Amino acid sequence: MANIKSAKKRIKVTEIKTARNKAIKSKVKTSIKKVEAAVAEKNTEAAKAALVNAISDINKAASKGIYHKNNAARKVSHLTKAVNSIA
């Protein structure tokens, strides 16, 4: 354990940020899985609705610096392509 006050603060801040990042990444992964499940069932309506939510979640994560903007764009592109393939 750290002895210096600033080091203790850094540990606390890092734990808080790590928890926040994990929660947001988990939310993004869940929304991606919902889109992929709808595509697997070939349910166009559900896939399009899930895609809108997934894109929103991915873009929010990218704007907060959790995902790089190119990584986010790649995820959005991948999902959009999958939804368009069943439409």
Beta strands, then each sheet from edge to edge (+ up, - down):
end
